[in-house]
């Protein structure tokens, strides 16, 4: 592979080979690919929330979504960081230069009463965050179930 034999030279020295051996390079790339494939799902939000299911077609998820979660014990979190409800808007304002046009994905456990859910929605609206999207698990449409005409379905990004 890296040598050539000339019959007429009578010389025992091998000719230099200037080709790069790419086999170790490919091995390293494949190992890195496997590491990133395993590590990527681990970098998502990991709060245990029992979400309802939705039969709406999933929409494209943004690169860096902002999740606001309401746990069954009515605690509120931004991503995985627990916050008090009174500090919710100030913490959101301090993130990403206070961009109020970015969508806020609201994850609410099934056990949370409607009034508590609505209280957080009102706080977000009063703080200027009007692009609130509800998160649900993807479900299968029930037989005979038809969508409500004229209704705008909430966003349903896939649960990580």
C-alpha angles and dihedrals in degrees: 000000000000099000137064127203118213115196099206102048101070087204117136095202118105122232117248117258116215098186121116117236103231098183095091090045091054091047091054092047092051092050091050090048091054092047092052092045090055096041099046098073090048093063096070130099110288108193114131104241122163099221125192119242126250131197094205117119108263118252128218112279118227122244096252109020121192110225123198110190132193111202125207090260087057093250114147123220136183105213100321097328115104115226136180115250092241090056095046098097095041090052092048090048091053091054120085095355093300094290102179093183094070116100118255113212110214116206114190126181116234091241093061113106117241092244093058091047090049091049091059091045090053092049090053092047093047089050091056099258101130098155096080117157126192119229122217136163118261112258139179116259112252116244110270094010112137126190118255108260114244093010119131107221119222120246114272111195114185113268111249 
